């Protein structure tokens, strides 16, 4: 019975898609290709975080970790990315991703309080302990909100140094991620008269199942509470993926992360993309491009340059 339940849960997860609203899907960056396969790898050497053996890198390092410290560093960097795209063949594409982890949530406080082993074995399955409430769908602590504001400050510094705002913004549907994205970018977008709306994507959520902090709220709640966001097509009203008995595997998280990359490289012509999510899905993105896991702290930002190669069927 349990194996059948696991299979059903896997089927539910695999049926999740990341369809964009029609208004955001009008052009295909790979020239209207049909069915085929995408493969991904990193193009390292631009950021301190590309050194996978480096230690002591803060959650948000200066210039988000860009190694070039020249005054025109961002102009130079994006010129190099444009050059990579210009010199590549018609089935090879490069994009820059800033992967942001949500600020500290109450579930993070609870895990620190009880230790990871006790958290995984017992406490994560509850909604709280009478002192801290972390489920369902854990919210940001005051420290977590301050971490999101620190990300805003980092963006202001780099905007003054010439970094452009991302062309697209995506976020997990969990409240701690939505709030982090909102706090980080809301004022900056308004000040620069950018009328882009972040897109809520089911596949950008944390590892699914068992932990109540990772059970999302309804579509109605998200659309009402975060009206400045767009919810992707096909997004169910209730959380149909979370299972109280089955925790999603890291291998499957990586499959979901690849689906997100597939969606973006297929639909978005912009080369600079922001994704706000969680430690689990961020490491899923890293697995997809062949990089080892990275212990990004809450409120942290991890930049990666991704090379995508499309192989037609």
Secondary structure as UniProt FT lines:
FT   HELIX           2..15
FT   HELIX           22..24
FT   TURN            29..30
FT   STRAND          36..42
FT   HELIX           48..50
FT   TURN            52..53
FT   TURN            59..60
FT   HELIX           62..65
FT   TURN            71..72
FT   HELIX           73..87
FT   TURN            90..91
FT   STRAND          92..101
FT   HELIX           106..114
FT   HELIX           116..121
FT   HELIX           123..125
FT   HELIX           142..160
FT   TURN            161..162
FT   STRAND          168..171
FT   HELIX           175..191
FT   TURN            192..193
FT   STRAND          199..200
FT   HELIX           202..204
FT   HELIX           212..214
FT   HELIX           219..225
FT   TURN            226..228
FT   STRAND          230..231
FT   TURN            233..234
FT   HELIX           250..267
FT   STRAND          272..277
FT   HELIX           279..288
FT   TURN            289..290
FT   TURN            298..299
FT   STRAND          301..312
//
